[in-house]
Amino acid sequence: MKTSGNTILVSGGGSGIGLALAQRWHDAGNSVIITGRNAAKLDSAIAGRANMRAAPLDVTDPAAIKAFAAEIVSKFPSLNVLVNNAGIMGYEDATAARDLTLAEDMFVTNLLGPIRLTDALIDHLAAQEDSAIVNVTSGLAFVPFPKAPTYSATKAAVHSYTQALRVQLEGKVEVIELAPPAVRTDLTPGQSTREGYMPLDDFADEVIALFAKVPTPAEILVQNVMPLRNAEANGTVPQVLAMLKAL
């Protein structure tokens, strides 16, 4: 993936990891469009950045995704990079029957959202030079967080989807997976100040440095996520699970 001269669409770009990366990509010489459901957050995020624009989108709405894709391609025909970053996370007690609304919402947002947005833009991206799709998963795609079983499962599914997509799109669109560790964001209550989580700026800086490697790694993995990413290969899944259970 080129480091500059792209037109990049970042879903969930109004806060957290999406915003931190979107601003860095903008400052590196890319045009960036950020999406999200909160228009006020989006407007605040692009303030003072001439080549950064906001376009509200609810990735849980399939009809809205199709309409959005048609409009965004019309307005930004040079669009060549899609970053599927929008996601939600919640803790669940699966030891007894419960309301599954949260689980269903995570499934629709975290898994169907990227699939639908990719599908809506794939014909356009495949026709562009230097095109790329970046799917943001999680270290929890490799070892699940027991308190967040559905979230972990959705990220594992996006990891698998990304691997298959990479094979299908070889020679047409570069497919990259970004798997963050625990990062200080507002993804869950209190997470932005949680001890032991990676500071957001440190994470974003390390990610941008990894994207600058030639060729771009198929998986963007900061050092903090390696114990999760390599747990199965290293035979340490039980130990990592026990560590996660204690959090």
GIHU-V213468 format. One record per residue. N is the residue number from 0. RES is the residue in three letters. PHI is phi in whole degrees, 0 to 359 (* if undefined). Layout:
n;res;phi
N;RES;PHI
N;RES;PHI
This chain:
n;res;phi
0;MET;*
1;LYS;296
2;THR;271
3;SER;214
4;GLY;80
5;ASN;268
6;THR;245
7;ILE;246
8;LEU;254
9;VAL;243
10;SER;282
11;GLY;63
12;GLY;267
13;GLY;274
14;SER;199
15;GLY;61
16;ILE;300
17;GLY;301
18;LEU;292
19;ALA;300
20;LEU;286
21;ALA;301
22;GLN;293
23;ARG;292
24;TRP;297
25;HIS;301
26;ASP;291
27;ALA;271
28;GLY;104
29;ASN;248
30;SER;273
31;VAL;231
32;ILE;245
33;ILE;248
34;THR;238
35;GLY;170
36;ARG;270
37;ASN;261
38;ALA;297
39;ALA;295
40;LYS;297
41;LEU;297
42;ASP;298
43;SER;295
44;ALA;293
45;ILE;266
46;ALA;302
47;GLY;83
48;ARG;241
49;ALA;295
50;ASN;255
51;MET;237
52;ARG;232
53;ALA;244
54;ALA;216
55;PRO;302
56;LEU;202
57;ASP;257
58;VAL;286
59;THR;273
60;ASP;252
61;PRO;298
62;ALA;293
63;ALA;295
64;ILE;297
65;LYS;298
66;ALA;295
67;PHE;299
68;ALA;299
69;ALA;297
70;GLU;290
71;ILE;291
72;VAL;292
73;SER;293
74;LYS;282
75;PHE;230
76;PRO;297
77;SER;274
78;LEU;308
79;ASN;226
80;VAL;226
81;LEU;247
82;VAL;245
83;ASN;274
84;ASN;243
85;ALA;301
86;GLY;193
87;ILE;229
88;MET;223
89;GLY;214
90;TYR;272
91;GLU;223
92;ASP;255
93;ALA;264
94;THR;278
95;ALA;209
96;ALA;303
97;ARG;210
98;ASP;289
99;LEU;265
100;THR;302
101;LEU;297
102;ALA;300
103;GLU;293
104;ASP;297
105;MET;295
106;PHE;299
107;VAL;293
108;THR;287
109;ASN;278
110;LEU;249
111;LEU;292
112;GLY;304
113;PRO;299
114;ILE;297
115;ARG;292
116;LEU;291
117;THR;298
118;ASP;299
119;ALA;292
120;LEU;248
121;ILE;296
122;ASP;297
123;HIS;293
124;LEU;297
125;ALA;295
126;ALA;268
127;GLN;263
128;GLU;281
129;ASP;55
130;SER;274
131;ALA;207
132;ILE;239
133;VAL;245
134;ASN;257
135;VAL;271
136;THR;253
137;SER;185
138;GLY;300
139;LEU;286
140;ALA;291
141;PHE;254
142;VAL;223
143;PRO;285
144;PHE;274
145;PRO;306
146;LYS;286
147;ALA;229
148;PRO;296
149;THR;288
150;TYR;303
151;SER;300
152;ALA;294
153;THR;295
154;LYS;288
155;ALA;297
156;ALA;293
157;VAL;293
158;HIS;301
159;SER;297
160;TYR;302
161;THR;295
162;GLN;298
163;ALA;293
164;LEU;298
165;ARG;301
166;VAL;292
167;GLN;295
168;LEU;262
169;GLU;304
170;GLY;86
171;LYS;243
172;VAL;223
173;GLU;288
174;VAL;241
175;ILE;235
176;GLU;250
177;LEU;248
178;ALA;246
179;PRO;287
180;PRO;276
181;ALA;288
182;VAL;238
183;ARG;285
184;THR;224
185;ASP;263
186;LEU;301
187;THR;229
188;PRO;303
189;GLY;82
190;GLN;291
191;SER;293
192;THR;235
193;ARG;287
194;GLU;296
195;GLY;92
196;TYR;274
197;MET;286
198;PRO;302
199;LEU;301
200;ASP;296
201;ASP;297
202;PHE;298
203;ALA;297
204;ASP;296
205;GLU;292
206;VAL;297
207;ILE;299
208;ALA;295
209;LEU;290
210;PHE;296
211;ALA;281
212;LYS;293
213;VAL;238
214;PRO;287
215;THR;297
216;PRO;300
217;ALA;295
218;GLU;237
219;ILE;268
220;LEU;228
221;VAL;286
222;GLN;299
223;ASN;296
224;VAL;267
225;MET;300
226;PRO;301
227;LEU;282
228;ARG;298
229;ASN;259
230;ALA;299
231;GLU;294
232;ALA;296
233;ASN;272
234;GLY;71
235;THR;249
236;VAL;302
237;PRO;301
238;GLN;292
239;VAL;292
240;LEU;301
241;ALA;297
242;MET;295
243;LEU;294
244;LYS;299
245;ALA;281
246;LEU;285
